[in-house]
Amino acid sequence: MLNQRSTIIVCVLIGIAALQWSERALAGEFFQSSNTSVSTLTGWGYELTGDHLSAFTLENSNRWNGGDFYGFVDFRLQHDHPNNRNSWYGEFSPRFSLGKLAGLKFGDKLLKDVLIATSWERGEGGNESYLVGVGTSLNVSGFSFLKANLYARKDQSMGAGFDDMQLTFAWRYPFDIGKYRFVNNGIADIVFGWGPRARNFHIVPQILLDAGANVGKPGKYYLGLEIDYWAHQFGVRNSVHLDTQQVGVSLIFRAHL
């Protein structure tokens, strides 16, 4: 019988194969662009998951003829957690473009598109949330993309309805320092705290060197740092008895397939 680690590896390999097959099968018909990557990181400074955390991430983003999609699955080794050494977590976030589907025109200024934004969050132990709202794609000089979504949030696993709100930003900003190419990727979530979770702020910026550029494969391999700052981690209020103010710093390597 497969152990937990072997099962995770098999699931990841199946997921990668399925994503690659679907991209090739539907290229030019459904997807306008698609990007799949695998990442591994290890770092310290994490709180409720234990100080030392390592993770393996399978990630896909694409633009299709009705909108866009972003999704990932994390498999985590929680080295210092007293009870649970391993866990997993994923988010799957399709957005539906009013510009593409309804033929609305937004021009070429700041607002590129308005979208119906949705997201499904699922994690270890039955943790599950649904989000639906309005999204935007913004046109800001220098950014490969800049997105902002405002969601109504339903924490299904906590027995809540759509009684909370969440504001999410995602961005990608490439830049050069001398002959070296870098990229700043990031995502930031602000949960308002109207539901069962405490108000919390979570931002995860990455500074990555395009290591593939120096070996004739630009945009393929990245190496750098990820900072994971979370005020009231998982929506758990910080107190003198439980520290939920997290500043985790990790070394990360990413390969685009």
C-alpha positions, 0 to 999 in steps of 0.5 A, a space after each residue: 500500500 502506498 504511504 502518504 508521501 508516495 500518494 502525494 507524488 503519484 497525484 502530483 505526477 497525474 496532475 502534471 500529465 493531465 494539465 500538459 495533455 489538456 493544454 496540447 489538446 485544446 491549444 488554439 481552440 479554448 486556451 489563449 495562453 496557459 502556464 503550468 509550474 512546479 515549485 519547491 520551497 523551504 523556510 522558517 518563521 511560520 506560526 500555526 503550522 510550526 516554525 520550519 515549513 517545506 512545500 511542493 506546489 503544482 500551479 496553473 494559470 491560463 487565459 481562455 476564450 471566456 475569461 481566466 483561471 488560476 489554481 494551485 495545490 500545496 503539499 506541505 511538510 510541517 517539520 515542527 508541528 506537534 501533531 500533524 507533520 503533513 498537510 495539503 491545501 488548494 485554491 481554484 479560481 476561475 473568472 468570467 469576462 464580461 468583456 469577452 462573454 457579454 461584449 462590453 467595452 472597457 477601453 485601453 486605460 486603467 480598467 482592462 476588463 470586469 469579470 465575475 470572480 469565483 474561488 473554491 478553497 479546500 484544505 486538510 481536515 475538511 476546511 472549505 470556503 466558497 467565494 464569489 464576487 466581482 473582479 477586475 484586470 487593470 492596465 498599469 505600466 510595468 506590470 505583466 498583470 495586476 488583478 483585484 477581486 472583491 468577494 463575498 466569502 462563505 466559510 463552509 466548514 465553519 457553518 457560515 453563510 456568505 456573511 464575510 467579504 474578502 479583497 484579493 490582489 494578484 500581480 506580476 512585475 518583471 524588472 532588470 538589475 544590470 544584466 540579470 532579470 527578476 520578477 516580483 510575483 505576489 498575492 494579497 488577501 484582506 478578509 474583513 472579519 464579518 463572519 466566524 474568522 477574525 479580520 486578517 491580512 495575508 500577503 505573499 510577495 516573491 522576488 525571483 531571479 530568472 535563472 534560465 535566462 543565463 542558460 538560454 532558457 528565459 522564463 523557465 527556471 526561477 530561484 529566489 525568496 518568498 516572504 509570507 506575512 499573515 496578521 491573524 493567521 487562518 483568521 485566528 485572533 492573536 493573543 498572549 497565549 497564541 501567536 498568529 502574527 506570521 513572518 515566514 521567509 523561504 528559499 524557493 525554486 520554480 520550474 515552468 513546464 
